[in-house]
Amino acid sequence: MKPYRLHTFIRDNRKAEVYRYHDEFVVKCYIDDKIIGQRVIGKHSERFAEDAAENYVDGLWELKEKEYGLF
């Protein structure tokens, strides 16, 4: 199964895309339309992944160094 995009959130120069891959969710994070990394949400709900993506574009959290370049 290929990952498929469920949602996109954009605010200013930040963008976050929520993907589903098997039974996990992933949030891909961008700055100035350049992907910088991703956060694996795991087996939480889709709503949890949406909230994480929205919080990223609102600047409420940043990727950890180990999450950079993972895509």
Long-range contacts (C-beta under 8 A, 24 or more apart in sequence): 6-46, 6-49, 7-49, 7-50, 7-53, 9-50, 9-53, 9-54, 9-56, 9-57, 10-57, 11-57, 11-58, 12-57, 14-56, 14-57, 14-59, 15-57, 16-52, 16-53, 16-54, 16-56, 16-57, 17-53, 18-46, 18-49, 18-50, 18-53, 20-46, 25-49, 27-52, 27-53, 27-56, 28-71, 29-56, 29-63, 35-71, 36-63, 36-68, 36-69, 37-63, 37-67, 37-68, 37-69, 37-70, 37-71, 38-63, 38-67, 38-70, 38-71, 39-63, 39-67, 40-70
